[in-house]
Amino acid sequence: MTAPAGQMTAPVPAVDLPHACEPATLRPVAAPPVGRGRRLIGVDAARGVALLGMMTVHILPPATAKGDMTLPWILASGKAAALFAVLAGVGIAFSAGRERLRGRGHVAAAASLAVRAILIGAVGLLVGPVVFYDDARVILPYYAVLFVLAIPLLRLRAGALAWLAAAAVVVMPLVSHLVRRDLPVPPLANPGLDRVLHDGVGLLTELSLTGVYPALPWLAYLCVGMAVGRSRLTSRGVVIRLTLAGVVVTAAASTASYLALDVLGGRPELESVALTSMTAGEYTDLLVWGGEGTTPTDTLWWLAVLAPHTSTPADLAFTIGTSLVVLGVAILLGRVAATALTPLTRAGSMPLTLYVAHLLMVAAPVTTGSAVGDYAAQVAILVTFALLWRRRFSRGPLEHLVWWATSRTRASVLAAAGPPPGRHVAMRT
């Protein structure tokens, strides 16, 4: 049974509801397939974790009274945004299917992904100017560029995507480092629609290379997510290996950064160059608290740094590892504790809607008088909305808009291509 194109989809008894990133078809089943249903619960739970992590960085204080980084920031800073990007790749793989796309199927998937990019980018550019940059860096316009970059990747299998991710971790930060030497520093403001009209090239450069979530280095996250989405996540063994791989990659990234800076002598070299263009406090802050998506370009030793939002090989690899661990654990928990995860999975099933709502609440705060209280209030509001909304609809409001537009696009492309080869069409007289 196919949902009407212009209406929100209500739950139907004994029907396997599609995930927000899957093709929008409701399939009657005798009982939900065990592996598939639980897999999607785990992915939605991971999306919920990413959403809560982004909110943590936007609302909770980063430092203690002694100046040390707080535990919530240690857990979320840099890692939550990376998890969002990895899960974006998982969602793309789910929507396209596990097999490589060819012919009209690839064209239809590419067109729908382009429409998704336009819509998400437009939402981000509309919301961006409303939110102060110091309060929240809006990720959606960067997502739009990532979705466009994903179009040629739709043909690749999981193994090829994994190798491409590994190459992107090493090559893209180096390319960025060399290219950014001649590029201007982006404005410290969330971009709006006016940039599209008056500074389109500058906006594309910021979203691709110089901004806080640069799409070209972050292509590594997208490739990892697509590879994961095309893996056999119904297998407990595959998910366990995925989780262990995350632990190994995280440890390897930390070790490689330590060896480069503290064993091979990179730290003194880095410090001697860095202190010619910044103060000791600015240098320390960058190493501890991270950057604005990139590092300076005055020495290649910056590429050995492991700090949030620096998009170095170590940073990309480390946050890929943490994302795989969170995703793997969430999928495993979804197999045994689905009911307990319901608030998290309901929130994670509509991340676009709740993320935008969170940004609007940050822009026009109704404060409780404390950061912890504000955070708790926002979480309660968003989770309650998700629980109530999902009692009636299978997608969030903005997710439904994106689904409607992309499914219409996919259907139009397939219809324009004509019937599949070998299918006879009756001639009208």
Rosetta blueprint (number, residue, H / E / L):
1 M L
2 T E
3 A L
4 P L
5 A L
6 G L
7 Q L
8 M L
9 T L
10 A L
11 P L
12 V L
13 P L
14 A L
15 V E
16 D E
17 L L
18 P L
19 H L
20 A L
21 C L
22 E L
23 P L
24 A L
25 T E
26 L L
27 R E
28 P E
29 V L
30 A L
31 A L
32 P L
33 P L
34 V H
35 G H
36 R H
37 G H
38 R H
39 R H
40 L H
41 I H
42 G H
43 V H
44 D H
45 A H
46 A H
47 R H
48 G H
49 V H
50 A H
51 L H
52 L H
53 G H
54 M H
55 M H
56 T H
57 V H
58 H H
59 I H
60 L L
61 P L
62 P L
63 A E
64 T L
65 A L
66 K L
67 G L
68 D L
69 M E
70 T L
71 L H
72 P H
73 W H
74 I H
75 L H
76 A H
77 S L
78 G L
79 K H
80 A H
81 A H
82 A H
83 L H
84 F H
85 A H
86 V H
87 L H
88 A H
89 G H
90 V H
91 G H
92 I H
93 A H
94 F H
95 S H
96 A H
97 G L
98 R L
99 E L
100 R L
101 L L
102 R L
103 G H
104 R H
105 G H
106 H H
107 V H
108 A H
109 A H
110 A H
111 A H
112 S H
113 L H
114 A H
115 V H
116 R H
117 A H
118 I H
119 L H
120 I H
121 G H
122 A H
123 V H
124 G H
125 L H
126 L H
127 V H
128 G H
129 P H
130 V H
131 V L
132 F L
133 Y L
134 D L
135 D L
136 A L
137 R L
138 V L
139 I L
140 L H
141 P H
142 Y H
143 Y H
144 A H
145 V H
146 L H
147 F H
148 V H
149 L H
150 A H
151 I H
152 P H
153 L H
154 L H
155 R H
156 L L
157 R L
158 A H
159 G H
160 A H
161 L H
162 A H
163 W H
164 L H
165 A H
166 A H
167 A H
168 A H
169 V H
170 V H
171 V H
172 M H
173 P H
174 L H
175 V H
176 S H
177 H H
178 L H
179 V H
180 R H
181 R H
182 D H
183 L L
184 P L
185 V L
186 P L
187 P L
188 L L
189 A L
190 N L
191 P L
192 G L
193 L H
194 D H
195 R H
196 V H
197 L H
198 H H
199 D L
200 G H
201 V H
202 G H
203 L H
204 L H
205 T H
206 E H
207 L H
208 S H
209 L H
210 T H
211 G L
212 V L
213 Y L
214 P L
215 A H
216 L H
217 P H
218 W H
219 L H
220 A H
221 Y H
222 L H
223 C H
224 V H
225 G H
226 M H
227 A H
228 V H
229 G H
230 R L
231 S L
232 R L
233 L L
234 T L
235 S L
236 R H
237 G H
238 V H
239 V H
240 I H
241 R H
242 L H
243 T H
244 L H
245 A H
246 G H
247 V H
248 V H
249 V H
250 T H
251 A H
252 A H
253 A H
254 S H
255 T H
256 A H
257 S H
258 Y H
259 L H
260 A H
261 L H
262 D H
263 V H
264 L L
265 G L
266 G H
267 R H
268 P H
269 E H
270 L H
271 E H
272 S H
273 V H
274 A H
275 L L
276 T L
277 S L
278 M L
279 T L
280 A H
281 G H
282 E H
283 Y H
284 T H
285 D H
286 L H
287 L H
288 V H
289 W H
290 G L
291 G L
292 E L
293 G L
294 T L
295 T L
296 P L
297 T L
298 D L
299 T L
300 L H
301 W H
302 W H
303 L H
304 A H
305 V L
306 L L
307 A L
308 P L
309 H L
310 T L
311 S L
312 T L
313 P H
314 A H
315 D H
316 L H
317 A H
318 F H
319 T H
320 I H
321 G H
322 T H
323 S H
324 L H
325 V H
326 V H
327 L H
328 G H
329 V H
330 A H
331 I H
332 L H
333 L H
334 G H
335 R H
336 V H
337 A L
338 A L
339 T L
340 A L
341 L L
342 T H
343 P H
344 L H
345 T H
346 R H
347 A H
348 G H
349 S L
350 M L
351 P H
352 L H
353 T H
354 L H
355 Y H
356 V H
357 A H
358 H H
359 L H
360 L H
361 M H
362 V H
363 A H
364 A L
365 P L
366 V L
367 T L
368 T L
369 G L
370 S L
371 A H
372 V H
373 G H
374 D H
375 Y H
376 A H
377 A H
378 Q H
379 V H
380 A H
381 I H
382 L H
383 V H
384 T H
385 F H
386 A H
387 L H
388 L H
389 W H
390 R H
391 R L
392 R L
393 F L
394 S L
395 R L
396 G L
397 P H
398 L H
399 E H
400 H H
401 L H
402 V H
403 W H
404 W H
405 A H
406 T H
407 S H
408 R H
409 T H
410 R H
411 A H
412 S H
413 V H
414 L H
415 A H
416 A H
417 A L
418 G L
419 P L
420 P L
421 P L
422 G L
423 R L
424 H L
425 V L
426 A L
427 M L
428 R L
429 T L
